[in-house]
């Protein structure tokens, strides 16, 4: 059985505490982190890409920014060198 998650959680390694970091309206299928900027990108079946700032408050529920895409997100990859976020969606968009 495959489980799909709608929520993001933050684990503080020093303290071991877990907090809800945010949600999407449907399954989150891809997560990428950009180390230089501290941004986390999530791709969801709700047809959005969320941009989360990991330095923000630990109790946020919506992304810092959101981008609508034509179909469900299946995969993402980030190119630090070219400063690109590549998003693969259903329907070959």
Buried (B, 14 or more C-beta within 10 A) or exposed (E): EEEEBBEBEBEEEEEEEEEEBBBBEBBBBBBBEBEEBEBBBBBBBBBBBBBBBBEEEEEBEEBBEBBEBEEBBEEBEBEEEEEEBEBBBEEEE
